[in-house]
Amino acid sequence: MTKVINPLSTSNVATYEDAYHRRLAYSSGPFNATALHLARQARLLLCMRDSSISLFKISSKKVPATSEDGSDVPEISEGGWEPVLDMDLNVNTNLVASAISDNGEWVVVSDWYESKLFHMETLPTGELKPTRIKDFASILQAHLPNTPASTGASSFNFTPDSSKLIMTSAMSAYVLVIDLTTKPRILRRFDHHRMRNVVLGDRVMKGRKNSVVGEDVEMADAGGAAGSDESDADENILLAKPFVATVTRTAVSPDGQWLATSDDRCRTHVFNLDSIQHHCTLPSFPQPAHALSFDSTSPSILVLGLANNTIQVYDVESRTFPLWSRELTNCLPQRFTHLHDTILGVTFDLGERAVPRSALFWGATWLCRVQLDAGVGWGGFEKKRRWGGKRISTRQPKFSLATGPNLVSLTEDTAEKTPQNFKMVTHYRPIIFVDFIAPAELVVVERPLVDVLAKLPPAFFKPKYGAT
């Protein structure tokens, strides 16, 4: 008889009582992505369900009124949102992708086989009237030759000026740039996520040459030369075949110049939307990207949150990892990287008062503010407090690019003056969407389990105790 050792307990046998129990969080969209999207200018929130979508209007933030004595009287509004539109769609499968433009005039949804584009018209009564672009599928079909039975998409995104739509095809991994100024038309199609020789093994490679390294071609016999030619021909045929992946994340910079796409093969490409050309390819990471966003204060800074709760910062304009971010990305605190709930998204504050290089990461049960150009700091992760005593400081490794790792000892006074990074909030759970709708105005959408259970059908059998 073999005994199973429980790594979470000191006992030798893994029993139910000794195990660590927690309720698993659920994601609202496929590929651990969110099914909610925000239109900042129109203040609309799009919610995608299995076969329907809903639009909610978010009320504007009210300014506190001033009383006669000059004191502020806060205005309390009952509910900050209201439903404005519900649409039931005729689909072949469940909906897998959706998006709404920043001005609220365009809504696009897709299942695995068909994409549908709607133009939203605001009536004088304030209601929204959707109008479907019926020839949208035929426009896409002309640029998707390898998938005659599917015009579906795995991801959508609009540019900030709502003039272009970014679409990634579901079954062929094409990246389409669509112009929406007059009539929808395809500006260009990219096939970089279909290239097999982008990734060989676990590294980014250019591809192998036809010649075999270390072989003397002149001394090889006829049979060996023929076998080598056949193997090279087979290898060329293999590299020529498309290596189809699924693009799961897309992000557009705030100025509309850069587009970043990431697939389930851990490959990330950057495109220039001004010249409509491919710009660069990021090195492949060990985990797929769960969060992808550009900094609002520095539109060329791309921030990635991986599935193992690690952070990567990349400057797409200079095609390098900035020096100011390496101290943070190389020594993330363990309590952040070992969180049970992984990163689901990252967002940045808007406006002139936004703190530069300050990102807000979020998961299903937490929100965490991270200053990208600062050190790890303490931020509540490494603080220790004695019972009934003062806070004491612990030794914290500090990394420097010039001198390497150095251990520094901080006194209580210097620890209080140290800027706190990785501040975490766990009040909201489970979280399914987080984003800034205006400067210093954050929208957090949570779906409590009690509300989900309340809409389930009643129990089929209820035992009655004490009944004869």
C-alpha positions as CSV (number, residue, x, y, z in Angstrom):
1,M,0.0,0.0,0.0
2,T,1.4,3.4,-1.1
3,K,0.9,6.4,1.2
4,V,0.4,9.7,-0.5
5,I,2.4,12.5,1.2
6,N,0.5,15.8,1.6
7,P,2.9,18.7,0.8
8,L,0.6,21.2,2.5
9,S,0.7,19.5,5.9
10,T,3.2,17.9,8.3
11,S,1.3,14.7,8.4
12,N,2.4,11.7,6.3
13,V,-1.0,10.9,4.8
14,A,-3.0,13.3,2.6
15,T,-6.4,13.5,4.3
16,Y,-9.4,15.8,3.6
17,E,-9.1,17.5,7.0
18,D,-5.4,18.3,6.5
19,A,-5.7,19.7,3.0
20,Y,-6.0,23.3,2.0
21,H,-9.5,24.2,0.9
22,R,-10.4,27.2,-1.2
23,R,-13.2,28.1,-3.6
24,L,-11.9,28.2,-7.2
25,A,-12.6,31.5,-9.0
26,Y,-14.4,31.4,-12.4
27,S,-13.6,33.5,-15.4
28,S,-16.3,35.2,-17.4
29,G,-14.7,34.7,-20.8
30,P,-12.7,32.1,-22.7
31,F,-8.9,31.8,-22.3
32,N,-9.1,33.2,-18.7
33,A,-10.2,36.5,-20.3
34,T,-13.0,38.8,-19.2
35,A,-16.3,39.0,-21.0
36,L,-16.9,42.6,-20.1
37,H,-15.7,45.7,-22.1
38,L,-15.9,49.4,-21.3
39,A,-16.6,52.3,-23.5
40,R,-15.1,55.3,-21.7
41,Q,-16.6,58.2,-23.7
42,A,-20.1,56.7,-23.9
43,R,-19.8,55.3,-20.3
44,L,-21.2,52.0,-21.5
45,L,-20.4,48.6,-20.2
46,L,-20.8,45.6,-22.5
47,C,-21.4,42.2,-20.9
48,M,-21.2,39.0,-23.1
49,R,-23.1,35.9,-22.1
50,D,-23.4,32.5,-23.8
51,S,-25.7,33.6,-26.6
52,S,-26.7,37.2,-25.7
53,I,-25.1,40.6,-24.8
54,S,-26.2,43.4,-22.5
55,L,-25.3,47.0,-22.3
56,F,-25.3,49.0,-19.1
57,K,-25.1,52.8,-18.6
58,I,-22.7,54.0,-15.9
59,S,-23.8,57.2,-14.2
60,S,-21.4,60.1,-14.1
61,K,-19.6,60.8,-10.9
62,K,-21.5,63.6,-9.1
63,V,-19.7,66.6,-7.6
64,P,-20.4,67.0,-3.9
65,A,-22.7,70.0,-3.2
66,T,-21.8,72.9,-1.0
67,S,-24.0,74.0,1.9
68,E,-24.6,77.5,3.1
69,D,-21.8,77.4,5.7
70,G,-19.3,76.3,3.1
71,S,-19.1,72.6,4.1
72,D,-19.3,69.8,1.5
73,V,-22.5,67.8,1.4
74,P,-22.0,64.5,-0.4
75,E,-24.7,63.5,-2.8
76,I,-25.7,59.9,-2.6
77,S,-27.0,58.3,-5.7
78,E,-29.0,55.1,-5.6
79,G,-27.1,52.8,-7.9
80,G,-24.4,53.9,-10.3
81,W,-25.7,52.0,-13.4
82,E,-28.8,51.0,-15.3
83,P,-29.5,48.5,-18.1
84,V,-30.1,50.1,-21.5
85,L,-30.1,47.2,-24.0
86,D,-30.4,43.4,-24.2
87,M,-29.7,41.4,-27.4
88,D,-30.4,37.7,-27.9
89,L,-28.4,36.4,-30.9
90,N,-28.8,33.5,-33.2
91,V,-25.4,31.7,-32.9
92,N,-24.0,28.3,-33.7
93,T,-21.8,28.0,-30.6
94,N,-21.3,30.1,-27.4
95,L,-20.0,33.6,-27.9
96,V,-16.3,33.7,-27.5
97,A,-15.3,37.3,-28.3
98,S,-16.9,40.8,-28.1
99,A,-15.9,44.5,-28.0
100,I,-17.4,47.9,-27.9
101,S,-15.9,51.1,-29.3
102,D,-14.9,54.0,-27.1
103,N,-17.6,56.2,-28.4
104,G,-20.2,53.5,-28.1
105,E,-21.2,53.5,-31.8
106,W,-19.9,50.1,-32.7
107,V,-20.4,46.7,-31.0
108,V,-18.9,43.5,-32.4
109,V,-19.5,39.9,-31.2
110,S,-18.5,36.5,-32.5
111,D,-18.9,32.8,-31.9
112,W,-16.5,30.3,-33.3
113,Y,-17.9,30.4,-36.8
114,E,-19.4,33.9,-37.5
115,S,-18.7,37.5,-36.5
116,K,-21.4,40.1,-36.3
117,L,-20.9,43.9,-36.4
118,F,-23.6,46.3,-35.1
119,H,-23.9,50.1,-35.4
120,M,-25.5,51.7,-32.4
121,E,-27.7,54.7,-33.0
122,T,-28.9,56.9,-30.0
123,L,-32.5,57.8,-30.3
124,P,-33.9,61.2,-29.0
125,T,-35.4,59.3,-26.1
126,G,-32.0,58.1,-25.0
127,E,-32.5,54.5,-26.1
128,L,-30.0,52.6,-28.3
129,K,-31.1,51.1,-31.6
130,P,-28.7,48.5,-33.0
131,T,-28.3,48.1,-36.8
132,R,-26.4,45.0,-38.1
133,I,-23.9,45.4,-40.9
134,K,-25.1,42.5,-43.0
135,D,-22.3,42.3,-45.5
136,F,-19.6,42.1,-42.7
137,A,-19.2,38.4,-43.0
138,S,-18.7,38.5,-46.8
139,I,-16.1,41.2,-46.4
140,L,-14.2,39.0,-43.9
141,Q,-14.6,35.9,-46.1
142,A,-12.7,37.4,-48.9
143,H,-9.6,37.8,-46.7
144,L,-9.8,34.4,-44.9
145,P,-9.2,31.9,-47.7
146,N,-8.1,29.0,-45.5
147,T,-11.3,28.9,-43.4
148,P,-14.2,28.8,-45.9
149,A,-16.7,27.8,-43.2
150,S,-15.7,30.3,-40.5
151,T,-15.5,34.0,-40.1
152,G,-15.4,33.8,-36.3
153,A,-12.9,35.7,-34.1
154,S,-11.0,34.8,-30.9
155,S,-10.4,38.5,-29.9
156,F,-11.5,42.0,-30.8
157,N,-10.3,45.4,-30.0
158,F,-11.0,49.0,-31.2
159,T,-8.6,51.9,-31.5
160,P,-9.1,54.8,-29.1
161,D,-10.5,57.0,-31.9
162,S,-13.1,54.2,-32.8
163,S,-12.0,54.4,-36.5
164,K,-10.4,50.9,-36.7
165,L,-11.3,47.4,-35.6
166,I,-8.7,44.8,-34.8
167,M,-9.8,41.2,-35.3
168,T,-8.0,37.9,-34.8
169,S,-9.6,35.0,-36.7
170,A,-10.5,32.0,-34.5
171,M,-9.6,29.1,-36.8
172,S,-6.8,30.6,-38.9
173,A,-5.0,33.0,-36.5
174,Y,-5.0,36.0,-38.9
175,V,-4.8,39.5,-37.6
176,L,-7.1,41.8,-39.6
177,V,-7.0,45.6,-39.4
178,I,-10.5,46.9,-40.4
179,D,-11.3,50.5,-41.3
180,L,-14.7,51.8,-40.0
181,T,-14.7,55.4,-41.2
182,T,-17.1,55.0,-44.0
183,K,-17.8,51.4,-44.9
184,P,-16.0,48.4,-43.2
185,R,-13.0,47.5,-45.3
186,I,-9.9,45.4,-44.7
187,L,-6.7,47.5,-44.6
188,R,-4.3,44.7,-44.1
189,R,-4.0,41.1,-43.0
190,F,-1.1,39.8,-40.9
191,D,-0.2,36.1,-40.7
192,H,2.7,36.2,-38.1
193,H,0.9,34.0,-35.7
194,R,0.7,31.3,-38.3
195,M,4.5,31.0,-38.8
196,R,6.0,27.8,-37.6
197,N,9.6,29.0,-37.5
198,V,9.0,31.8,-35.0
199,V,9.3,29.4,-32.1
200,L,11.5,26.3,-32.1
201,G,11.4,24.5,-28.8
202,D,11.3,27.1,-26.0
203,R,13.2,29.9,-27.7
204,V,12.6,32.4,-30.4
205,M,14.5,31.4,-33.5
206,K,14.8,32.6,-37.1
207,G,14.6,29.1,-38.5
208,R,17.1,26.4,-39.5
209,K,19.2,26.4,-42.6
210,N,18.9,23.7,-45.2
211,S,22.5,22.5,-44.8
212,V,23.5,20.1,-42.0
213,V,26.1,21.5,-39.7
214,G,29.3,19.5,-39.5
215,E,28.8,17.3,-42.6
216,D,31.2,17.3,-45.5
217,V,29.0,17.4,-48.5
218,E,31.7,16.6,-51.0
219,M,32.8,13.4,-49.2
220,A,29.2,12.1,-48.8
221,D,28.2,9.3,-51.0
222,A,25.3,9.3,-53.3
223,G,23.0,7.5,-50.9
224,G,23.9,9.8,-48.1
225,A,23.4,12.9,-50.3
226,A,20.0,11.6,-51.4
227,G,19.0,10.9,-47.8
228,S,20.1,14.4,-46.8
229,D,18.2,16.0,-49.6
230,E,15.0,14.1,-48.7
231,S,15.3,15.1,-45.0
232,D,15.9,18.7,-46.0
233,A,13.0,18.6,-48.3
234,D,10.8,17.1,-45.6
235,E,12.0,19.8,-43.2
236,N,11.2,22.6,-45.7
237,I,7.7,21.2,-46.2
238,L,7.2,21.1,-42.5
239,L,8.3,24.6,-42.0
240,A,6.2,25.8,-44.9
241,K,3.0,24.4,-43.3
242,P,1.1,27.0,-41.2
243,F,1.5,26.6,-37.5
244,V,-2.0,27.8,-36.4
245,A,-2.3,29.2,-32.9
246,T,-5.1,31.0,-31.1
247,V,-4.6,34.7,-30.4
248,T,-6.0,35.3,-26.9
249,R,-5.0,38.9,-26.0
250,T,-4.8,42.1,-28.0
251,A,-4.0,45.6,-26.8
252,V,-3.9,49.0,-28.5
253,S,-1.8,51.9,-27.2
254,P,-3.6,55.1,-26.0
255,D,-2.3,57.1,-29.0
256,G,-3.5,54.4,-31.4
257,Q,0.0,53.8,-32.9
258,W,0.9,50.4,-31.5
259,L,-0.9,47.0,-31.5
260,A,0.2,44.1,-29.4
261,T,-1.1,40.5,-29.9
262,S,-0.4,37.4,-27.9
263,D,-1.3,33.8,-28.5
264,D,-1.5,30.5,-26.6
265,R,2.0,29.6,-27.9
266,C,3.5,32.3,-25.7
267,R,4.3,34.5,-28.7
268,T,3.8,38.2,-28.7
269,H,3.9,40.4,-31.8
270,V,3.8,44.2,-32.0
271,F,2.4,46.1,-35.1
272,N,2.6,49.7,-36.1
273,L,-0.9,50.9,-36.9
274,D,0.3,54.2,-38.5
275,S,2.2,52.4,-41.2
276,I,0.2,49.2,-40.9
277,Q,3.3,47.1,-40.7
278,H,4.8,44.5,-38.4
279,H,7.2,46.1,-35.9
280,C,8.9,43.5,-33.7
281,T,8.5,40.2,-32.0
282,L,9.0,39.8,-28.2
283,P,11.1,36.9,-26.8
284,S,8.9,34.0,-25.9
285,F,8.1,33.7,-22.2
286,P,7.6,30.5,-20.2
287,Q,3.9,31.2,-19.6
288,P,1.1,32.7,-21.7
289,A,0.2,36.3,-21.1
290,H,-3.0,36.9,-19.1
291,A,-2.7,40.7,-19.0
292,L,-1.6,43.0,-21.8
293,S,-1.8,46.7,-21.8
294,F,0.0,49.9,-22.7
295,D,0.9,52.6,-20.2
296,S,-1.4,55.7,-20.5
297,T,1.4,58.1,-19.7
298,S,4.0,56.4,-21.9
299,P,2.2,54.9,-24.9
300,S,5.3,52.9,-26.1
301,I,5.6,51.0,-22.8
302,L,3.9,47.5,-23.0
303,V,3.2,45.7,-19.7
304,L,2.5,42.0,-19.6
305,G,1.2,39.9,-16.8
306,L,2.0,36.2,-17.2
307,A,0.0,33.2,-15.9
308,N,2.6,32.6,-13.1
309,N,2.0,36.1,-11.7
310,T,5.3,37.5,-13.1
311,I,5.5,40.9,-14.8
312,Q,7.4,42.0,-17.9
313,V,7.9,45.5,-19.2
314,Y,8.8,46.1,-22.8
315,D,9.6,49.3,-24.7
316,V,8.2,48.7,-28.2
317,E,9.7,51.8,-29.7
318,S,13.3,50.9,-28.8
319,R,12.6,47.2,-28.9
320,T,14.2,46.7,-25.5
321,F,13.4,45.9,-21.9
322,P,13.9,49.2,-20.0
323,L,16.7,49.3,-17.5
324,W,14.5,51.0,-14.9
325,S,12.1,48.1,-14.8
326,R,14.6,45.2,-14.4
327,E,15.0,45.8,-10.7
328,L,11.3,45.1,-10.2
329,T,10.8,42.3,-12.7
330,N,13.8,40.4,-11.5
331,C,12.9,40.3,-7.8
332,L,9.1,40.2,-7.4
333,P,7.9,39.4,-3.9
334,Q,7.0,35.8,-3.4
335,R,3.6,36.6,-1.8
336,F,2.7,38.3,-5.1
337,T,4.0,35.6,-7.4
338,H,2.6,32.8,-5.2
339,L,-1.0,34.2,-5.1
340,H,-3.6,31.4,-5.5
341,D,-5.6,33.5,-8.1
342,T,-3.5,34.5,-11.1
343,I,-3.4,37.8,-12.9
344,L,-6.4,38.5,-15.0
345,G,-5.8,42.0,-16.2
346,V,-3.9,45.3,-15.8
347,T,-5.0,48.9,-16.3
348,F,-3.6,52.4,-16.0
349,D,-5.1,55.6,-14.6
350,L,-6.1,58.3,-17.1
351,G,-5.6,62.0,-17.3
352,E,-2.9,64.4,-16.5
353,R,-2.9,63.6,-12.8
354,A,-2.1,60.0,-13.4
355,V,1.1,58.7,-11.8
356,P,3.6,57.8,-14.4
357,R,4.5,54.1,-14.7
358,S,1.9,53.1,-12.1
359,A,-0.1,50.0,-13.0
360,L,-3.1,48.4,-11.4
361,F,-3.0,44.6,-11.6
362,W,-6.1,42.6,-10.6
363,G,-7.2,39.0,-10.1
364,A,-10.3,37.3,-9.0
365,T,-9.9,38.2,-5.4
366,W,-7.4,41.1,-5.3
367,L,-6.3,44.5,-6.6
368,C,-2.7,45.4,-6.5
369,R,-1.0,48.8,-7.3
370,V,2.5,48.4,-8.7
371,Q,5.0,51.2,-9.3
372,L,7.0,49.8,-12.2
373,D,10.0,52.1,-12.0
374,A,10.4,51.7,-8.2
375,G,11.9,48.9,-6.1
376,V,9.9,46.1,-4.6
377,G,9.5,48.0,-1.3
378,W,7.5,46.5,1.5
379,G,3.8,47.3,0.8
380,G,2.5,45.0,3.5
381,F,4.2,41.9,2.1
382,E,7.3,41.6,4.4
383,K,6.0,43.5,7.4
384,K,6.1,41.7,10.8
385,R,4.5,42.9,13.9
386,R,4.9,41.6,17.4
387,W,1.9,41.1,19.6
388,G,1.4,44.4,21.4
389,G,4.6,45.8,20.2
390,K,6.0,48.0,17.5
391,R,6.6,47.1,13.9
392,I,10.0,45.6,13.2
393,S,11.8,45.6,10.0
394,T,13.4,42.6,8.3
395,R,16.3,42.4,5.9
396,Q,15.2,42.8,2.4
397,P,17.5,42.1,-0.7
398,K,18.0,45.1,-2.9
399,F,19.2,44.5,-6.4
400,S,21.3,47.0,-8.4
401,L,22.4,46.7,-12.0
402,A,25.8,48.0,-11.2
403,T,26.7,46.3,-8.0
404,G,24.5,43.2,-7.9
405,P,22.5,42.0,-4.9
406,N,23.3,43.7,-1.6
407,L,21.7,43.1,1.8
408,V,20.8,46.3,3.5
409,S,19.5,46.7,7.0
410,L,16.8,49.3,7.5
411,T,15.9,50.9,10.8
412,E,12.3,51.6,11.8
413,D,12.5,55.2,10.8
414,T,13.9,54.4,7.3
415,A,11.4,51.7,6.8
416,E,8.6,54.1,7.4
417,K,10.1,56.5,4.8
418,T,10.5,53.8,2.2
419,P,7.9,54.0,-0.6
420,Q,5.5,51.2,-0.3
421,N,5.0,49.2,-3.4
422,F,2.6,46.3,-4.2
423,K,-0.3,47.7,-2.1
424,M,-3.1,45.1,-2.2
425,V,-6.8,45.4,-1.7
426,T,-9.0,42.2,-1.1
427,H,-12.4,43.8,-0.4
428,Y,-14.0,42.8,-3.7
429,R,-14.5,39.2,-4.7
430,P,-15.0,37.5,-7.0
431,I,-13.9,40.2,-9.5
432,I,-14.7,39.7,-13.2
433,F,-13.7,43.2,-14.5
434,V,-11.6,46.2,-13.5
435,D,-10.8,49.3,-15.6
436,F,-10.6,53.1,-15.3
437,I,-13.5,54.9,-16.9
438,A,-12.2,58.4,-16.2
439,P,-9.3,60.0,-14.3
440,A,-9.3,58.8,-10.7
441,E,-12.6,56.9,-11.4
442,L,-12.3,53.1,-11.3
443,V,-15.0,50.6,-12.3
444,V,-15.0,47.2,-10.4
445,V,-17.5,44.5,-11.4
446,E,-17.9,41.6,-9.0
447,R,-20.2,38.6,-9.3
448,P,-20.9,37.2,-5.8
449,L,-21.6,33.5,-5.5
450,V,-24.8,34.2,-3.6
451,D,-26.3,35.9,-6.7
452,V,-25.3,33.0,-8.9
453,L,-26.9,30.5,-6.6
454,A,-30.1,32.5,-6.3
455,K,-30.8,32.1,-10.0
456,L,-30.2,28.4,-10.1
457,P,-33.2,26.1,-10.3
458,P,-34.6,24.7,-7.0
459,A,-33.4,21.4,-5.6
460,F,-34.9,18.3,-7.1
461,F,-35.0,16.4,-3.8
462,K,-35.1,17.9,-0.3
463,P,-34.8,15.4,2.6
464,K,-37.2,15.9,5.5
465,Y,-36.0,14.8,8.9
466,G,-38.4,13.7,11.5
467,A,-41.3,13.1,9.1
468,T,-43.1,9.8,9.4
